[in-house]
Amino acid sequence: MAASHFMESHLQNETIDMTTTLSPDGESTAANVDGLGWSVSRIENSSLARTIYGLIALIGMSGNALVCFVLLRVPSLRTRTSQFIIHLAVTDFITSFWVIPFHLFPFTPPIPRGFAGELMCRFYVSKYLMWVSIFASVYSLVSITLERYFAIVHPIKYKTTFSLKYSIVIMIGCWLVGAISNSFFFYVYDYEDGTCLFLPYPTLYLQKVIGVYIFSLIYFIPITLNLVCHARMVQTLKKQAKLLEGNRFQGNEGNRKKQKEAWQLKIVQDVQRMLLVVVITFMICWAPNQFIFLAFNLGANVDFTSWYYHFSVILAVCNSCVNPFIYVFRNREFRHGVAKAIGCDRAVRRFANRVRPVDPGVESGTAAGGTDNPTTGTMGSTRVAFDN
């Protein structure tokens, strides 16, 4: 789900023709790489790499489509959190789709003349559309974290901050961030006489500035926001657990109330932990790619035909297809939702409950999306999406 641009050809002092060829030894030369650094080398042309990229595209598109299908089809999974998770799945689906033309079959098609050529050069050949979807995916993950942060840490503000209207605005904002952040593509790509040209940066200083700018927007800032918010959520949930343990209830009704609140708190904790796994997975998948990118733009010598570079690309792109697996393995309700959507709910639920039975005392709750407990500030429904 996120990306770097690896503009290794930016150090060149001449304009680079976007037509990709191979040198006699099969390695990409300085004039043979495209402007974004996804060079067509011997490694990327290998059957192993093509197979991996094909699997990433197939699993990413089918897995994220399944997430959307299940969350939209199963009523018990429709919550405010699931709205943002659907949006994340859509952005990852689009990112997985772009793997096909840019990695599985990496070649530049003939560029038409005129205005159509301008559009193709600046939007397709530059891979602008792919990076917009990747940025949208990154900030979609941030929006999920912020949604959970307000629900747990600021429950009173939650209903107004994350109404349906503002949720849609936030999702649109994720795409605007991607579109605006990558707008510099329109200045470093030019179209002349049927050829799409990459224009290198005029100075090394400007390359360093753009490199740090992209690294910060696509990796450092999102990671920092996610980790800080999750740290506050963990702290708040621990305090709520201590308060709940200290509360004294009288009689059977009081015991049932305490048991219900304890399970509600456990559910919210499980959702938070699952989303933290998603954040950590993103951080691990993109770390090699991003730090290679940063090192290159700060002046390090990077071999963009090496195995470690292509491994970092594969690992980064792979992030777009792993979230559905996290939901399945970390989330009991999502597993039930998948089973219900494909018509084998009874067998899967019997197996899942054998592993972890459902407490009957928490099956009745208020509608998901609000807070019905001022002490814990937990979500009202225990049948919320991703209750693990």
TORKOL-4160 file (C-alpha; in steps of 0.2 Angstrom, whole numbers, padded with zeros to 4 digits, m for minus):
388
<pt num="1" X="0000" Y="0000" Z="0000"/>
<pt num="2" X="0013" Y="0015" Z="0000"/>
<pt num="3" X="0028" Y="0019" Z="m0011"/>
<pt num="4" X="0043" Y="0028" Z="m0016"/>
<pt num="5" X="0048" Y="0034" Z="m0033"/>
<pt num="6" X="0067" Y="0029" Z="m0034"/>
<pt num="7" X="0071" Y="0042" Z="m0046"/>
<pt num="8" X="0089" Y="0035" Z="m0050"/>
<pt num="9" X="0089" Y="0043" Z="m0067"/>
<pt num="10" X="0087" Y="0061" Z="m0059"/>
<pt num="11" X="0106" Y="0062" Z="m0057"/>
<pt num="12" X="0108" Y="0062" Z="m0076"/>
<pt num="13" X="0112" Y="0078" Z="m0084"/>
<pt num="14" X="0102" Y="0075" Z="m0100"/>
<pt num="15" X="0084" Y="0071" Z="m0105"/>
<pt num="16" X="0080" Y="0053" Z="m0104"/>
<pt num="17" X="0070" Y="0045" Z="m0118"/>
<pt num="18" X="0056" Y="0034" Z="m0110"/>
<pt num="19" X="0058" Y="0020" Z="m0122"/>
<pt num="20" X="0066" Y="0005" Z="m0112"/>
<pt num="21" X="0079" Y="m0006" Z="m0120"/>
<pt num="22" X="0092" Y="m0018" Z="m0113"/>
<pt num="23" X="0111" Y="m0017" Z="m0114"/>
<pt num="24" X="0120" Y="m0032" Z="m0121"/>
<pt num="25" X="0123" Y="m0040" Z="m0104"/>
<pt num="26" X="0105" Y="m0038" Z="m0100"/>
<pt num="27" X="0106" Y="m0025" Z="m0087"/>
<pt num="28" X="0098" Y="m0008" Z="m0088"/>
<pt num="29" X="0109" Y="0007" Z="m0093"/>
<pt num="30" X="0107" Y="0024" Z="m0086"/>
<pt num="31" X="0098" Y="0029" Z="m0102"/>
<pt num="32" X="0087" Y="0014" Z="m0102"/>
<pt num="33" X="0078" Y="0016" Z="m0086"/>
<pt num="34" X="0061" Y="0024" Z="m0084"/>
<pt num="35" X="0059" Y="0040" Z="m0074"/>
<pt num="36" X="0053" Y="0031" Z="m0059"/>
<pt num="37" X="0067" Y="0019" Z="m0057"/>
<pt num="38" X="0057" Y="0003" Z="m0060"/>
<pt num="39" X="0070" Y="m0003" Z="m0072"/>
<pt num="40" X="0067" Y="m0018" Z="m0083"/>
<pt num="41" X="0082" Y="m0028" Z="m0078"/>
<pt num="42" X="0086" Y="m0046" Z="m0079"/>
<pt num="43" X="0079" Y="m0049" Z="m0062"/>
<pt num="44" X="0062" Y="m0041" Z="m0066"/>
<pt num="45" X="0061" Y="m0051" Z="m0082"/>
<pt num="46" X="0064" Y="m0067" Z="m0074"/>
<pt num="47" X="0050" Y="m0080" Z="m0073"/>
<pt num="48" X="0051" Y="m0080" Z="m0054"/>
<pt num="49" X="0049" Y="m0062" Z="m0053"/>
<pt num="50" X="0034" Y="m0062" Z="m0065"/>
<pt num="51" X="0026" Y="m0076" Z="m0056"/>
<pt num="52" X="0028" Y="m0067" Z="m0039"/>
<pt num="53" X="0020" Y="m0051" Z="m0047"/>
<pt num="54" X="0006" Y="m0061" Z="m0055"/>
<pt num="55" X="0002" Y="m0069" Z="m0038"/>
<pt num="56" X="0002" Y="m0052" Z="m0029"/>
<pt num="57" X="m0009" Y="m0044" Z="m0042"/>
<pt num="58" X="m0021" Y="m0059" Z="m0042"/>
<pt num="59" X="m0021" Y="m0061" Z="m0023"/>
<pt num="60" X="m0022" Y="m0042" Z="m0020"/>
<pt num="61" X="m0037" Y="m0040" Z="m0032"/>
<pt num="62" X="m0047" Y="m0055" Z="m0026"/>
<pt num="63" X="m0043" Y="m0053" Z="m0008"/>
<pt num="64" X="m0048" Y="m0035" Z="m0007"/>
<pt num="65" X="m0063" Y="m0038" Z="m0018"/>
<pt num="66" X="m0068" Y="m0051" Z="m0005"/>
<pt num="67" X="m0066" Y="m0039" Z="0009"/>
<pt num="68" X="m0078" Y="m0026" Z="0001"/>
<pt num="69" X="m0090" Y="m0040" Z="m0003"/>
<pt num="70" X="m0091" Y="m0047" Z="0014"/>
<pt num="71" X="m0092" Y="m0030" Z="0023"/>
<pt num="72" X="m0106" Y="m0024" Z="0012"/>
<pt num="73" X="m0116" Y="m0040" Z="0012"/>
<pt num="74" X="m0116" Y="m0045" Z="0030"/>
<pt num="75" X="m0126" Y="m0033" Z="0040"/>
<pt num="76" X="m0118" Y="m0037" Z="0057"/>
<pt num="77" X="m0101" Y="m0030" Z="0050"/>
<pt num="78" X="m0107" Y="m0014" Z="0044"/>
<pt num="79" X="m0100" Y="m0001" Z="0056"/>
<pt num="80" X="m0091" Y="0016" Z="0054"/>
<pt num="81" X="m0074" Y="0007" Z="0056"/>
<pt num="82" X="m0079" Y="m0005" Z="0042"/>
<pt num="83" X="m0083" Y="0010" Z="0030"/>
<pt num="84" X="m0065" Y="0015" Z="0031"/>
<pt num="85" X="m0059" Y="m0003" Z="0030"/>
<pt num="86" X="m0069" Y="m0004" Z="0014"/>
<pt num="87" X="m0060" Y="0011" Z="0007"/>
<pt num="88" X="m0043" Y="0004" Z="0012"/>
<pt num="89" X="m0048" Y="m0012" Z="0002"/>
<pt num="90" X="m0053" Y="m0002" Z="m0013"/>
<pt num="91" X="m0036" Y="0008" Z="m0013"/>
<pt num="92" X="m0027" Y="m0008" Z="m0011"/>
<pt num="93" X="m0037" Y="m0016" Z="m0025"/>
<pt num="94" X="m0032" Y="m0002" Z="m0037"/>
<pt num="95" X="m0014" Y="m0003" Z="m0032"/>
<pt num="96" X="m0014" Y="m0022" Z="m0035"/>
<pt num="97" X="m0022" Y="m0019" Z="m0052"/>
<pt num="98" X="m0007" Y="m0007" Z="m0057"/>
<pt num="99" X="0005" Y="m0021" Z="m0054"/>
<pt num="100" X="m0001" Y="m0029" Z="m0070"/>
<pt num="101" X="0005" Y="m0016" Z="m0082"/>
<pt num="102" X="0020" Y="m0009" Z="m0073"/>
<pt num="103" X="0027" Y="m0025" Z="m0066"/>
<pt num="104" X="0019" Y="m0041" Z="m0073"/>
<pt num="105" X="0021" Y="m0034" Z="m0091"/>
<pt num="106" X="0032" Y="m0019" Z="m0089"/>
<pt num="107" X="0033" Y="m0011" Z="m0106"/>
<pt num="108" X="0029" Y="0007" Z="m0112"/>
<pt num="109" X="0015" Y="0006" Z="m0126"/>
<pt num="110" X="0016" Y="0017" Z="m0141"/>
<pt num="111" X="0012" Y="0035" Z="m0137"/>
<pt num="112" X="m0001" Y="0044" Z="m0148"/>
<pt num="113" X="0002" Y="0061" Z="m0154"/>
<pt num="114" X="m0007" Y="0077" Z="m0148"/>
<pt num="115" X="m0017" Y="0079" Z="m0132"/>
<pt num="116" X="m0019" Y="0061" Z="m0130"/>
<pt num="117" X="m0001" Y="0059" Z="m0130"/>
<pt num="118" X="0001" Y="0072" Z="m0117"/>
<pt num="119" X="m0011" Y="0064" Z="m0105"/>
<pt num="120" X="m0003" Y="0047" Z="m0108"/>
<pt num="121" X="0014" Y="0053" Z="m0104"/>
<pt num="122" X="0009" Y="0063" Z="m0088"/>
<pt num="123" X="m0003" Y="0051" Z="m0081"/>
<pt num="124" X="0001" Y="0033" Z="m0087"/>
<pt num="125" X="0020" Y="0033" Z="m0092"/>
<pt num="126" X="0024" Y="0043" Z="m0077"/>
<pt num="127" X="0015" Y="0030" Z="m0066"/>
<pt num="128" X="0006" Y="0045" Z="m0058"/>
<pt num="129" X="m0010" Y="0036" Z="m0056"/>
<pt num="130" X="m0002" Y="0021" Z="m0047"/>
<pt num="131" X="0007" Y="0033" Z="m0035"/>
<pt num="132" X="m0010" Y="0042" Z="m0032"/>
<pt num="133" X="m0018" Y="0026" Z="m0027"/>
<pt num="134" X="m0003" Y="0021" Z="m0016"/>
<pt num="135" X="m0004" Y="0038" Z="m0007"/>
<pt num="136" X="m0023" Y="0036" Z="m0005"/>
<pt num="137" X="m0020" Y="0018" Z="0003"/>
<pt num="138" X="m0007" Y="0025" Z="0015"/>
<pt num="139" X="m0018" Y="0039" Z="0021"/>
<pt num="140" X="m0033" Y="0028" Z="0021"/>
<pt num="141" X="m0024" Y="0017" Z="0035"/>
<pt num="142" X="m0021" Y="0034" Z="0044"/>
<pt num="143" X="m0039" Y="0038" Z="0043"/>
<pt num="144" X="m0044" Y="0021" Z="0051"/>
<pt num="145" X="m0032" Y="0024" Z="0065"/>
<pt num="146" X="m0039" Y="0041" Z="0068"/>
<pt num="147" X="m0057" Y="0034" Z="0068"/>
<pt num="148" X="m0052" Y="0021" Z="0082"/>
<pt num="149" X="m0042" Y="0034" Z="0091"/>
<pt num="150" X="m0057" Y="0046" Z="0093"/>
<pt num="151" X="m0069" Y="0031" Z="0097"/>
<pt num="152" X="m0057" Y="0026" Z="0111"/>
<pt num="153" X="m0049" Y="0042" Z="0117"/>
<pt num="154" X="m0062" Y="0055" Z="0113"/>
<pt num="155" X="m0078" Y="0046" Z="0113"/>
<pt num="156" X="m0089" Y="0061" Z="0116"/>
<pt num="157" X="m0082" Y="0069" Z="0100"/>
<pt num="158" X="m0083" Y="0053" Z="0090"/>
<pt num="159" X="m0101" Y="0054" Z="0084"/>
<pt num="160" X="m0099" Y="0072" Z="0077"/>
<pt num="161" X="m0081" Y="0070" Z="0070"/>
<pt num="162" X="m0085" Y="0053" Z="0061"/>
<pt num="163" X="m0102" Y="0056" Z="0055"/>
<pt num="164" X="m0106" Y="0049" Z="0038"/>
<pt num="165" X="m0104" Y="0066" Z="0030"/>
<pt num="166" X="m0087" Y="0069" Z="0037"/>
<pt num="167" X="m0081" Y="0051" Z="0034"/>
<pt num="168" X="m0084" Y="0053" Z="0016"/>
<pt num="169" X="m0075" Y="0070" Z="0016"/>
<pt num="170" X="m0060" Y="0061" Z="0025"/>
<pt num="171" X="m0060" Y="0047" Z="0011"/>
<pt num="172" X="m0060" Y="0060" Z="m0003"/>
<pt num="173" X="m0046" Y="0069" Z="0006"/>
<pt num="174" X="m0035" Y="0054" Z="0006"/>
<pt num="175" X="m0036" Y="0054" Z="m0014"/>
<pt num="176" X="m0033" Y="0073" Z="m0014"/>
<pt num="177" X="m0017" Y="0070" Z="m0004"/>
<pt num="178" X="m0011" Y="0058" Z="m0016"/>
<pt num="179" X="m0016" Y="0069" Z="m0031"/>
<pt num="180" X="m0008" Y="0084" Z="m0024"/>
<pt num="181" X="0008" Y="0076" Z="m0017"/>
<pt num="182" X="0012" Y="0068" Z="m0034"/>
<pt num="183" X="0008" Y="0084" Z="m0044"/>
<pt num="184" X="0027" Y="0087" Z="m0047"/>
<pt num="185" X="0026" Y="0073" Z="m0060"/>
<pt num="186" X="0018" Y="0085" Z="m0072"/>
<pt num="187" X="0034" Y="0096" Z="m0071"/>
<pt num="188" X="0047" Y="0082" Z="m0072"/>
<pt num="189" X="0039" Y="0073" Z="m0087"/>
<pt num="190" X="0037" Y="0082" Z="m0104"/>
<pt num="191" X="0029" Y="0077" Z="m0121"/>
<pt num="192" X="0038" Y="0081" Z="m0137"/>
<pt num="193" X="0035" Y="0074" Z="m0155"/>
<pt num="194" X="0027" Y="0058" Z="m0149"/>
<pt num="195" X="0040" Y="0055" Z="m0136"/>
<pt num="196" X="0038" Y="0055" Z="m0117"/>
<pt num="197" X="0053" Y="0063" Z="m0109"/>
<pt num="198" X="0059" Y="0063" Z="m0091"/>
<pt num="199" X="0067" Y="0079" Z="m0086"/>
<pt num="200" X="0080" Y="0077" Z="m0072"/>
<pt num="201" X="0081" Y="0089" Z="m0058"/>
<pt num="202" X="0093" Y="0104" Z="m0061"/>
<pt num="203" X="0102" Y="0102" Z="m0045"/>
<pt num="204" X="0107" Y="0089" Z="m0032"/>
<pt num="205" X="0100" Y="0100" Z="m0018"/>
<pt num="206" X="0082" Y="0100" Z="m0026"/>
<pt num="207" X="0083" Y="0081" Z="m0028"/>
<pt num="208" X="0087" Y="0080" Z="m0009"/>
<pt num="209" X="0073" Y="0091" Z="m0005"/>
<pt num="210" X="0060" Y="0081" Z="m0016"/>
<pt num="211" X="0067" Y="0065" Z="m0009"/>
<pt num="212" X="0065" Y="0070" Z="0009"/>
<pt num="213" X="0048" Y="0077" Z="0005"/>
<pt num="214" X="0041" Y="0061" Z="m0003"/>
<pt num="215" X="0049" Y="0050" Z="0011"/>
<pt num="216" X="0041" Y="0061" Z="0024"/>
<pt num="217" X="0024" Y="0061" Z="0016"/>
<pt num="218" X="0023" Y="0043" Z="0011"/>
<pt num="219" X="0032" Y="0035" Z="0026"/>
<pt num="220" X="0038" Y="0045" Z="0041"/>
<pt num="221" X="0022" Y="0056" Z="0044"/>
<pt num="222" X="0010" Y="0041" Z="0042"/>
<pt num="223" X="0020" Y="0029" Z="0053"/>
<pt num="224" X="0022" Y="0043" Z="0066"/>
<pt num="225" X="0004" Y="0047" Z="0067"/>
<pt num="226" X="m0001" Y="0028" Z="0067"/>
<pt num="227" X="0011" Y="0024" Z="0081"/>
<pt num="228" X="0007" Y="0039" Z="0092"/>
<pt num="229" X="m0012" Y="0036" Z="0091"/>
<pt num="230" X="m0010" Y="0017" Z="0094"/>
<pt num="231" X="0001" Y="0021" Z="0109"/>
<pt num="232" X="m0013" Y="0033" Z="0116"/>
<pt num="233" X="m0026" Y="0020" Z="0113"/>
<pt num="234" X="m0017" Y="0007" Z="0122"/>
<pt num="235" X="m0014" Y="0019" Z="0137"/>
<pt num="236" X="m0033" Y="0023" Z="0137"/>
<pt num="237" X="m0039" Y="0005" Z="0136"/>
<pt num="238" X="m0027" Y="0000" Z="0150"/>
<pt num="239" X="m0035" Y="0014" Z="0161"/>
<pt num="240" X="m0052" Y="0008" Z="0156"/>
<pt num="241" X="m0048" Y="m0009" Z="0161"/>
<pt num="242" X="m0042" Y="m0004" Z="0178"/>
<pt num="243" X="m0058" Y="0007" Z="0181"/>
<pt num="244" X="m0069" Y="m0008" Z="0176"/>
<pt num="245" X="m0059" Y="m0020" Z="0188"/>
<pt num="246" X="m0062" Y="m0007" Z="0202"/>
<pt num="247" X="m0081" Y="m0005" Z="0200"/>
<pt num="248" X="m0091" Y="m0015" Z="0211"/>
<pt num="249" X="m0108" Y="m0021" Z="0206"/>
<pt num="250" X="m0122" Y="m0028" Z="0217"/>
<pt num="251" X="m0132" Y="m0044" Z="0213"/>
<pt num="252" X="m0134" Y="m0055" Z="0197"/>
<pt num="253" X="m0139" Y="m0040" Z="0187"/>
<pt num="254" X="m0123" Y="m0031" Z="0192"/>
<pt num="255" X="m0112" Y="m0045" Z="0188"/>
<pt num="256" X="m0120" Y="m0047" Z="0171"/>
<pt num="257" X="m0117" Y="m0029" Z="0167"/>
<pt num="258" X="m0099" Y="m0030" Z="0173"/>
<pt num="259" X="m0097" Y="m0045" Z="0162"/>
<pt num="260" X="m0104" Y="m0037" Z="0147"/>
<pt num="261" X="m0093" Y="m0021" Z="0149"/>
<pt num="262" X="m0078" Y="m0032" Z="0151"/>
<pt num="263" X="m0082" Y="m0041" Z="0135"/>
<pt num="264" X="m0085" Y="m0025" Z="0126"/>
<pt num="265" X="m0069" Y="m0018" Z="0132"/>
<pt num="266" X="m0060" Y="m0034" Z="0126"/>
<pt num="267" X="m0068" Y="m0032" Z="0109"/>
<pt num="268" X="m0062" Y="m0015" Z="0107"/>
<pt num="269" X="m0044" Y="m0020" Z="0112"/>
<pt num="270" X="m0044" Y="m0034" Z="0100"/>
<pt num="271" X="m0049" Y="m0022" Z="0086"/>
<pt num="272" X="m0035" Y="m0010" Z="0091"/>
<pt num="273" X="m0023" Y="m0024" Z="0091"/>
<pt num="274" X="m0028" Y="m0031" Z="0074"/>
<pt num="275" X="m0026" Y="m0013" Z="0066"/>
<pt num="276" X="m0009" Y="m0011" Z="0075"/>
<pt num="277" X="m0004" Y="m0027" Z="0066"/>
<pt num="278" X="m0009" Y="m0019" Z="0049"/>
<pt num="279" X="0001" Y="m0004" Z="0053"/>
<pt num="280" X="0016" Y="m0014" Z="0058"/>
<pt num="281" X="0015" Y="m0024" Z="0043"/>
<pt num="282" X="0014" Y="m0008" Z="0032"/>
<pt num="283" X="0030" Y="m0002" Z="0041"/>
<pt num="284" X="0040" Y="m0018" Z="0038"/>
<pt num="285" X="0034" Y="m0020" Z="0020"/>
<pt num="286" X="0039" Y="m0002" Z="0015"/>
<pt num="287" X="0055" Y="0000" Z="0026"/>
<pt num="288" X="0068" Y="m0007" Z="0014"/>
<pt num="289" X="0060" Y="0002" Z="m0001"/>
<pt num="290" X="0059" Y="0019" Z="0008"/>
<pt num="291" X="0076" Y="0019" Z="0016"/>
<pt num="292" X="0084" Y="0014" Z="m0001"/>
<pt num="293" X="0075" Y="0029" Z="m0009"/>
<pt num="294" X="0080" Y="0041" Z="0005"/>
<pt num="295" X="0098" Y="0035" Z="0004"/>
<pt num="296" X="0099" Y="0037" Z="m0015"/>
<pt num="297" X="0091" Y="0055" Z="m0015"/>
<pt num="298" X="0104" Y="0060" Z="m0001"/>
<pt num="299" X="0118" Y="0054" Z="m0012"/>
<pt num="300" X="0121" Y="0036" Z="m0009"/>
<pt num="301" X="0126" Y="0025" Z="m0024"/>
<pt num="302" X="0111" Y="0013" Z="m0027"/>
<pt num="303" X="0111" Y="m0002" Z="m0039"/>
<pt num="304" X="0094" Y="m0002" Z="m0046"/>
<pt num="305" X="0097" Y="m0018" Z="m0055"/>
<pt num="306" X="0102" Y="m0028" Z="m0039"/>
<pt num="307" X="0092" Y="m0041" Z="m0031"/>
<pt num="308" X="0090" Y="m0031" Z="m0015"/>
<pt num="309" X="0082" Y="m0017" Z="m0024"/>
<pt num="310" X="0070" Y="m0028" Z="m0033"/>
<pt num="311" X="0066" Y="m0037" Z="m0017"/>
<pt num="312" X="0062" Y="m0021" Z="m0009"/>
<pt num="313" X="0050" Y="m0017" Z="m0023"/>
<pt num="314" X="0041" Y="m0034" Z="m0022"/>
<pt num="315" X="0040" Y="m0033" Z="m0003"/>
<pt num="316" X="0032" Y="m0015" Z="m0004"/>
<pt num="317" X="0020" Y="m0020" Z="m0018"/>
<pt num="318" X="0015" Y="m0036" Z="m0008"/>
<pt num="319" X="0008" Y="m0025" Z="0006"/>
<pt num="320" X="m0007" Y="m0021" Z="m0005"/>
<pt num="321" X="m0012" Y="m0040" Z="m0003"/>
<pt num="322" X="m0009" Y="m0044" Z="0015"/>
<pt num="323" X="m0023" Y="m0035" Z="0024"/>
<pt num="324" X="m0036" Y="m0048" Z="0020"/>
<pt num="325" X="m0026" Y="m0062" Z="0027"/>
<pt num="326" X="m0024" Y="m0051" Z="0043"/>
<pt num="327" X="m0042" Y="m0049" Z="0045"/>
<pt num="328" X="m0046" Y="m0068" Z="0042"/>
<pt num="329" X="m0032" Y="m0074" Z="0055"/>
<pt num="330" X="m0035" Y="m0060" Z="0068"/>
<pt num="331" X="m0054" Y="m0058" Z="0067"/>
<pt num="332" X="m0067" Y="m0071" Z="0071"/>
<pt num="333" X="m0082" Y="m0060" Z="0065"/>
<pt num="334" X="m0074" Y="m0057" Z="0048"/>
<pt num="335" X="m0071" Y="m0076" Z="0047"/>
<pt num="336" X="m0090" Y="m0079" Z="0050"/>
<pt num="337" X="m0094" Y="m0065" Z="0038"/>
<pt num="338" X="m0084" Y="m0074" Z="0024"/>
<pt num="339" X="m0092" Y="m0090" Z="0028"/>
<pt num="340" X="m0109" Y="m0082" Z="0028"/>
<pt num="341" X="m0106" Y="m0073" Z="0011"/>
<pt num="342" X="m0100" Y="m0090" Z="0003"/>
<pt num="343" X="m0114" Y="m0100" Z="0011"/>
<pt num="344" X="m0105" Y="m0111" Z="0024"/>
<pt num="345" X="m0107" Y="m0101" Z="0039"/>
<pt num="346" X="m0113" Y="m0115" Z="0051"/>
<pt num="347" X="m0097" Y="m0126" Z="0049"/>
<pt num="348" X="m0085" Y="m0112" Z="0051"/>
<pt num="349" X="m0094" Y="m0104" Z="0066"/>
<pt num="350" X="m0094" Y="m0121" Z="0074"/>
<pt num="351" X="m0076" Y="m0123" Z="0072"/>
<pt num="352" X="m0072" Y="m0105" Z="0077"/>
<pt num="353" X="m0083" Y="m0107" Z="0093"/>
<pt num="354" X="m0074" Y="m0123" Z="0097"/>
<pt num="355" X="m0058" Y="m0113" Z="0098"/>
<pt num="356" X="m0065" Y="m0098" Z="0107"/>
<pt num="357" X="m0084" Y="m0099" Z="0113"/>
<pt num="358" X="m0095" Y="m0083" Z="0112"/>
<pt num="359" X="m0101" Y="m0077" Z="0129"/>
<pt num="360" X="m0120" Y="m0076" Z="0128"/>
<pt num="361" X="m0120" Y="m0062" Z="0140"/>
<pt num="362" X="m0113" Y="m0050" Z="0127"/>
<pt num="363" X="m0123" Y="m0054" Z="0112"/>
<pt num="364" X="m0135" Y="m0040" Z="0115"/>
<pt num="365" X="m0129" Y="m0022" Z="0112"/>
<pt num="366" X="m0134" Y="m0006" Z="0105"/>
<pt num="367" X="m0131" Y="0000" Z="0088"/>
<pt num="368" X="m0112" Y="0000" Z="0083"/>
<pt num="369" X="m0105" Y="0017" Z="0080"/>
<pt num="370" X="m0108" Y="0026" Z="0097"/>
<pt num="371" X="m0103" Y="0024" Z="0115"/>
<pt num="372" X="m0116" Y="0017" Z="0127"/>
<pt num="373" X="m0103" Y="0016" Z="0142"/>
<pt num="374" X="m0096" Y="0032" Z="0148"/>
<pt num="375" X="m0084" Y="0023" Z="0160"/>
<pt num="376" X="m0076" Y="0013" Z="0147"/>
<pt num="377" X="m0080" Y="0023" Z="0131"/>
<pt num="378" X="m0081" Y="0007" Z="0121"/>
<pt num="379" X="m0091" Y="0004" Z="0106"/>
<pt num="380" X="m0109" Y="0000" Z="0110"/>
<pt num="381" X="m0111" Y="m0016" Z="0100"/>
<pt num="382" X="m0102" Y="m0032" Z="0103"/>
<pt num="383" X="m0107" Y="m0038" Z="0086"/>
<pt num="384" X="m0096" Y="m0025" Z="0078"/>
<pt num="385" X="m0085" Y="m0028" Z="0063"/>
<pt num="386" X="m0069" Y="m0036" Z="0068"/>
<pt num="387" X="m0073" Y="m0041" Z="0085"/>
<pt num="388" X="m0061" Y="m0055" Z="0084"/>
